Amino acid sequence: MELIGTREEVAVLLRTWVEEPADVREQVAIAVRAIMKRERLRRNARVFQSLSAEERRALDAILPPAGTARTRRGAAAKPSPTPA
């Protein structure tokens, strides 16, 4: 199986995201997040420094807000309250 999408293609996908209708945008967003995860790219990676303002807004819309930690599978997001 050949993987499609590299760190260099994320900017192209972000331009595509801006131009497409909502149903296609979700598929583009999934592809961008998959590439970022596979390539271990963070939102402040060097490859994103040359993005236009429109592409940066697209990236910000695709990614969860900065500082939002995702919990690992099986880990509790919050401790359960103790009964009084």
C-alpha positions, 0 to 999 in steps of 0.5 A: 500500500502506498501512502498518499500525502507528504508534509509538502502537500499539506499547503496544497490541501489547505488551499483545497479546503478553502475552495471546497464545499463543507462535505469535501472539507471534512475529507480534506481535514481528515487527510491533513490530520492524518499527514500531520500525525504520520509526519509528526508535524505540530501546528508551529512546524517550519513547513507552516511558517510560509502559509498565507493568511487564508491557509493559516485560517484553514489550518486553525479551523481543521485543528483543535484549539491550541492547548487542548490536550487529547486523552489517551484511550483508556485514560479518564478525562476527569477523575470521577467525583467521590460520593459524599 
